[in-house]
Amino acid sequence: MSRDKKPLLYAAGIALLGVLAYRSSLFGKFLLDDLTLIVFNFHIRDLSGAAQLFTENIGAGIGQEVSSGFYRPLQILSYAFDFRLWNLGYTGYHITNLALHILTALSAYWFIRLISKKDLLSFLAAALFAVHPVNTEAVSYISGRADPLCALFVFLCLICYIKYLDTSDMKYYLAFPLCYLCALLSREGGMILLAFIPLYHFSFRRKLRLADIAPFLIVTAVYILMRSFALKSMLPHYHSPASALQRVAGSFAAFSDYIRMLFLPYGLHMEYGRKVFNFNDPQVVAGLLMFALCAYFIFSRRNSRGLMFFSAAWFIAGLAPVSGIVPMGAYMAEHWLYLPSVGFFVLLSSAVIYLYRMERTRTAAVALIAVMLLAYTASTAKHNRYWSDPEAFYKRTLEYSPDSARMHTYLDLYYRMRPDSR
């Protein structure tokens, strides 16, 4: 096979796997925040007022004053385009989510290929990302769209930035700040690029110059002004029942669960809540040990740097903003893994390919690759049923979080909105 055709075949494989994993999500009905962001949102029904979306919070379109700490105008704008195409046909919104997820996986493949120069590794990492069940919350939940939308622009920004450094082509110089702004307007987490860019330079290139980072700083300033005008504040205001030390303990508890989910994605659900942890909790101790091992791995590779260093640091850096040290709405959430998980999948793929290159373990490596891709694809397709029926979704979530006021409220609302309840 010629080298020129490999990327196209790998890209087609990633897209096909993504469709196989998520085709069962296309018939999931509106639930949870879909009601406020789409069904009852008057601001998505007329694109002539699209500019207004950039001056308000994410919940401003439901016909009453809503206080929200989220400023995601591109997410809401994407719903406005969906509404123009599908009205309130939920399958159309799922098609858009799936398309965004596949585009994100393809962009991840392109980015990993740029920094690693390895086709097979890039394919396997992107394919695992495309089919892994932990991403169902970001893909199968229509209101989870902010994650794939933001991640897509993060990868496009990094790709354009690297292309600019390699070629000095001005079209890339103009493109990467625009992609960064789009990432920020999709989700606050786009600001993680301010960490990823120095990390990229430290791992692969020369020292970072002010000229390299200046466009990012300018765009960040513009975004802060836009957000401050719309929200009158920079961060959502959450009241946490836990002290600062307990929130740190909770971040290690979450870390252990994240690692477990990435290897063995069972027991996935929506509502993890604001649990309070202490440092003598076994889950916290396990997470602390896992984090220490990861930190040691990064530290041990600080001189050689390269792809393994970058991927491990990407995973840690991607989780840092949602670690809960600053009060959050929950101590952990599956969709917070969406972008950080790419670093994990690069590390996992590197380990599998290392086995593949050893003659004695080549057959086992091929079998492992096949089993992972098939098992994760089948598991994701099955887990989409969790998101397909609102009543089943609320009841199953309450099995994990019986005290969730939000789930009880939405389940009651679902019963009152059903045609047979009138």
C-alpha positions in Angstrom: 0.0 0.0 0.0 1.4 3.4 -0.9 2.0 5.8 1.9 -0.2 8.4 0.3 -3.3 6.1 0.5 -2.7 5.1 4.2 -4.1 8.3 5.8 -7.2 8.1 3.7 -7.8 4.4 4.6 -7.1 5.1 8.2 -9.5 8.1 8.2 -12.2 6.0 6.6 -11.7 3.3 9.2 -12.0 5.8 12.1 -15.2 7.3 10.5 -16.7 3.8 10.0 -16.0 2.7 13.6 -17.5 5.9 14.9 -20.7 5.3 12.9 -20.9 1.7 14.1 -20.4 2.7 17.7 -23.0 5.6 17.7 -25.6 4.8 15.1 -27.8 3.5 17.9 -27.7 7.0 19.5 -29.6 8.6 16.6 -33.0 7.8 18.0 -32.5 9.1 21.6 -35.2 11.5 22.7 -34.6 14.9 24.3 -33.8 14.7 28.0 -32.3 16.8 30.8 -30.9 20.1 29.6 -32.1 19.4 26.0 -35.4 20.8 27.2 -34.0 24.2 28.2 -31.3 24.5 25.5 -33.5 23.3 22.6 -37.1 22.4 23.1 -38.1 25.5 25.1 -35.3 27.8 23.8 -36.9 30.6 21.7 -33.5 32.0 20.8 -32.6 29.1 18.5 -35.8 29.5 16.4 -34.8 32.5 14.3 -31.2 32.8 12.9 -31.9 36.5 12.3 -31.1 37.0 16.0 -27.9 35.0 15.9 -25.8 37.9 17.0 -27.7 38.1 20.3 -26.4 34.7 21.2 -22.9 36.2 21.7 -24.2 38.6 24.3 -26.0 36.3 26.7 -25.6 33.2 28.9 -26.4 29.7 27.6 -29.8 29.6 29.4 -31.1 33.0 28.3 -33.5 31.7 25.6 -36.2 29.9 27.6 -38.4 33.0 28.1 -37.4 34.0 31.5 -34.3 35.4 33.4 -32.0 32.5 34.0 -28.7 32.9 35.9 -26.0 30.7 34.3 -22.2 30.7 34.5 -21.9 29.2 31.1 -21.1 31.3 28.0 -21.2 29.0 24.9 -22.7 30.9 22.0 -21.4 28.5 19.3 -23.1 25.6 21.0 -26.4 27.5 21.0 -25.8 28.7 17.4 -25.3 25.1 16.3 -28.7 24.3 17.8 -30.2 27.2 15.8 -28.8 25.7 12.6 -30.2 22.3 13.6 -33.6 23.8 14.3 -33.6 25.3 10.8 -32.9 21.8 9.3 -34.8 19.5 11.6 -37.2 21.6 13.7 -37.6 19.5 16.8 -36.7 16.2 15.2 -34.2 14.8 17.7 -32.6 12.4 15.3 -31.2 15.4 13.3 -29.5 16.8 16.4 -28.0 13.4 17.1 -26.7 13.3 13.5 -24.9 16.6 14.1 -23.4 15.4 17.4 -22.2 12.2 15.7 -20.7 14.2 12.8 -18.9 16.5 15.2 -17.5 13.5 17.1 -16.2 11.8 14.0 -14.7 15.1 12.8 -13.0 15.5 16.2 -11.6 11.9 16.0 -10.3 12.6 12.5 -8.7 15.9 13.7 -7.1 14.0 16.6 -5.7 11.5 14.1 -4.3 14.3 12.0 -2.8 16.0 15.0 -1.2 12.9 16.5 0.2 12.0 13.1 1.8 15.5 12.8 3.6 15.2 16.2 4.4 11.4 16.0 5.0 10.8 12.3 3.4 7.4 12.9 0.4 6.3 10.9 -0.6 3.1 12.8 -0.2 4.7 16.3 -2.2 7.7 15.2 -5.0 5.5 13.8 -5.3 3.3 16.8 -5.3 6.2 19.3 -8.0 8.1 17.3 -10.0 4.9 16.7 -10.0 4.2 20.4 -11.1 7.7 21.1 -13.9 7.4 18.5 -15.5 4.3 20.0 -14.7 4.3 23.7 -17.8 4.2 25.9 -16.6 6.9 28.3 -17.4 9.5 25.5 -21.1 8.6 25.2 -22.1 11.4 27.6 -20.4 13.9 25.2 -21.8 12.4 22.1 -25.1 10.6 22.8 -26.4 13.5 25.0 -27.4 16.3 22.7 -26.6 18.9 25.3 -23.1 17.4 25.6 -22.3 18.9 22.2 -20.0 21.5 23.8 -17.3 18.9 24.3 -16.9 17.6 20.8 -17.4 21.1 19.4 -14.7 22.6 21.6 -12.3 19.6 21.1 -12.7 19.9 17.3 -11.5 23.5 17.4 -8.7 22.7 19.9 -7.3 20.1 17.5 -7.7 22.3 14.4 -6.0 25.2 16.3 -3.0 22.9 17.2 -2.8 21.6 13.6 -2.8 25.1 12.1 -0.3 26.3 14.7 2.1 23.5 13.9 1.6 24.1 10.2 2.4 27.8 10.6 5.6 27.0 12.6 6.6 24.5 9.9 5.8 26.7 6.8 5.4 30.3 8.0 2.3 30.4 5.8 0.1 33.3 6.8 -3.1 31.4 6.2 -2.2 29.2 9.1 -1.2 32.2 11.2 -4.7 33.7 10.6 -6.4 30.3 11.1 -5.1 29.2 14.5 -6.3 32.3 16.5 -9.7 32.0 14.9 -9.9 28.3 15.8 -8.8 29.1 19.4 -11.6 31.7 19.6 -14.1 29.2 18.3 -13.0 26.7 20.9 -13.5 29.2 23.7 -16.9 30.2 22.4 -17.9 26.5 22.3 -16.8 25.7 25.9 -14.7 27.4 28.6 -12.3 24.4 28.5 -10.9 25.7 25.2 -8.6 27.9 27.4 -6.6 24.7 28.0 -4.7 25.6 24.8 -2.7 28.1 26.9 -1.2 25.0 28.6 -1.1 22.8 25.5 1.0 25.2 23.4 3.9 25.6 25.9 3.7 21.8 26.5 4.0 21.2 22.8 7.1 23.5 22.5 8.7 21.9 25.5 8.1 18.4 24.2 9.0 18.8 20.5 10.4 22.2 19.5 12.5 25.2 20.5 11.7 27.4 23.4 8.4 29.3 23.2 8.8 32.9 22.0 6.5 35.7 23.0 5.7 36.1 19.3 4.4 32.5 19.2 2.1 32.9 22.2 1.0 36.5 21.6 -2.0 35.7 19.3 -3.3 33.3 22.0 -3.0 36.0 24.7 -4.9 38.6 22.5 -7.7 36.1 21.7 -7.9 35.3 25.4 -8.3 38.9 26.3 -11.0 39.4 23.7 -12.9 36.3 25.0 -12.7 37.6 28.6 -14.2 40.9 27.5 -17.0 39.1 25.6 -17.7 36.7 28.5 -17.6 39.5 31.1 -20.1 41.5 29.1 -22.4 38.6 28.8 -22.2 37.1 32.3 -20.7 39.8 34.5 -18.4 37.2 35.9 -15.7 34.8 34.8 -16.5 31.6 36.6 -19.7 29.8 37.5 -20.6 30.1 41.2 -20.9 26.7 42.9 -21.4 26.2 46.6 -19.5 23.1 47.7 -20.2 21.2 51.0 -16.5 20.1 51.0 -13.6 22.1 52.3 -10.6 22.9 50.0 -8.7 19.9 51.5 -11.7 17.6 50.9 -12.0 18.8 47.3 -8.3 17.9 46.8 -9.0 14.4 48.1 -12.0 14.3 45.8 -9.8 15.0 42.8 -7.7 12.0 43.6 -10.9 9.9 44.1 -12.0 11.0 40.6 -8.6 10.3 39.1 -8.8 6.6 40.2 -12.2 6.3 38.7 -11.1 8.0 35.5 -8.2 5.5 35.1 -10.6 2.6 35.8 -13.2 3.9 33.3 -10.6 4.2 30.5 -9.4 0.6 31.0 -12.7 -1.0 32.1 -15.7 1.2 31.2 -18.4 -0.4 33.3 -21.0 1.3 35.5 -21.0 4.5 33.5 -23.7 7.0 34.4 -24.6 10.7 34.4 -24.8 11.8 38.0 -21.8 11.6 40.3 -22.8 14.5 42.6 -20.8 16.5 45.2 -19.5 13.7 47.4 -17.2 14.6 50.2 -13.9 12.5 50.5 -11.1 12.4 53.0 -7.6 11.2 52.5 -8.1 7.9 54.4 -10.7 6.8 51.8 -9.4 3.8 49.8 -10.5 5.3 46.6 -8.5 8.5 47.4 -5.4 6.5 48.3 -5.7 4.5 45.1 -6.0 7.7 43.1 -3.1 9.4 44.9 -0.9 6.4 44.1 -2.0 6.4 40.4 -1.4 10.1 40.1 2.1 9.7 41.8 3.0 7.0 39.2 1.8 9.2 36.4 3.7 12.2 37.7 6.8 10.1 38.1 6.5 8.9 34.5 6.3 12.5 33.3 9.2 13.6 35.5 11.4 10.7 34.4 11.0 11.7 30.8 11.6 15.4 31.3 14.9 15.3 29.5 14.0 13.0 26.6 10.5 14.6 26.3 8.9 13.5 23.1 5.5 11.8 22.5 5.2 9.8 25.7 6.0 12.8 27.9 3.6 15.0 25.9 0.8 12.5 26.0 1.0 11.9 29.8 1.3 15.6 30.5 -1.7 16.2 28.1 -3.8 13.9 30.2 -2.9 15.5 33.5 -3.2 19.1 32.1 -6.5 18.4 30.5 -8.0 17.2 33.8 -6.5 20.0 35.9 -9.2 22.6 35.3 -12.0 20.2 36.3 -10.1 18.6 39.3 -12.6 20.2 41.7 -10.0 22.2 43.6 -12.1 25.2 42.5 -15.7 24.3 43.4 -17.6 22.5 40.6 -21.0 21.1 40.1 -19.8 17.5 40.8 -16.5 15.9 41.9 -16.2 14.1 38.5 -18.0 13.7 35.2 -17.4 11.3 32.3 -17.6 14.1 29.7 -14.7 15.8 31.4 -12.5 13.0 30.0 -13.4 13.8 26.4 -10.3 15.9 25.5 -7.8 14.6 28.1 -8.5 10.9 27.1 -6.7 11.5 23.8 -3.4 11.5 25.7 -4.3 8.3 27.5 -5.2 6.6 24.2 -1.8 7.6 22.7 0.0 6.0 25.6 -2.1 2.9 25.4 -1.7 2.6 21.6 2.1 3.1 22.0 2.2 0.2 24.4 0.2 -2.1 22.1 2.3 -1.2 19.1 5.5 -1.9 21.1 4.1 -5.4 21.6 3.3 -5.6 17.9 6.8 -4.9 16.9 8.2 -7.7 18.9 8.0 -10.9 16.9 7.0 -13.1 19.9 4.1 -10.9 20.9 2.9 -9.7 17.5 -0.1 -12.1 17.3 -1.2 -11.2 20.8 -0.9 -7.5 20.0 -3.1 -7.9 16.9 -5.6 -9.8 18.9 -5.6 -7.2 21.6 -6.1 -4.4 19.1 -9.1 -6.2 17.6 -10.6 -7.1 21.0 -10.3 -3.5 22.3 -11.9 -1.9 19.2 -14.7 -4.5 18.9 -15.4 -4.6 22.7 -15.5 -0.8 23.0 -17.6 -0.4 19.9 -20.1 -2.9 21.1 -20.1 -1.5 24.6 -20.8 2.0 23.3 -23.6 0.8 21.0 -25.2 -0.9 24.0 -24.6 2.0 26.4 -26.4 4.3 24.0 -29.6 2.7 25.1 -29.1 4.4 28.5 -29.5 7.7 26.6 -32.4 6.7 24.3 -35.4 6.6 26.6 -35.9 9.5 29.1 -37.9 7.4 31.7 -35.3 4.6 31.6 -32.5 7.1 31.8 -33.8 8.9 34.8 -34.6 5.7 36.7 -31.2 4.1 35.9 -29.4 7.2 37.0 -31.4 7.3 40.3 -30.1 3.8 41.0 -26.6 5.2 41.2 -27.6 8.6 42.7 -30.9 8.1 44.6 -30.7 11.5 46.3 -30.3 13.5 43.0 -32.9 16.3 43.1 -32.3 17.1 39.5 -33.1 13.5 38.3 -36.2 13.4 40.5 -37.3 16.8 39.1 -36.8 15.8 35.5 -38.5 12.4 35.9 -41.5 14.1 37.4 -41.5 16.6 34.5 -41.3 13.7 32.0 -44.4 12.1 33.6 -46.3 15.3 33.5 -45.4 16.0 29.8 -46.3 12.5 28.5 -49.5 12.5 26.3 -51.1 9.8 28.4 -50.8 11.9 31.6 -53.3 14.5 30.3 
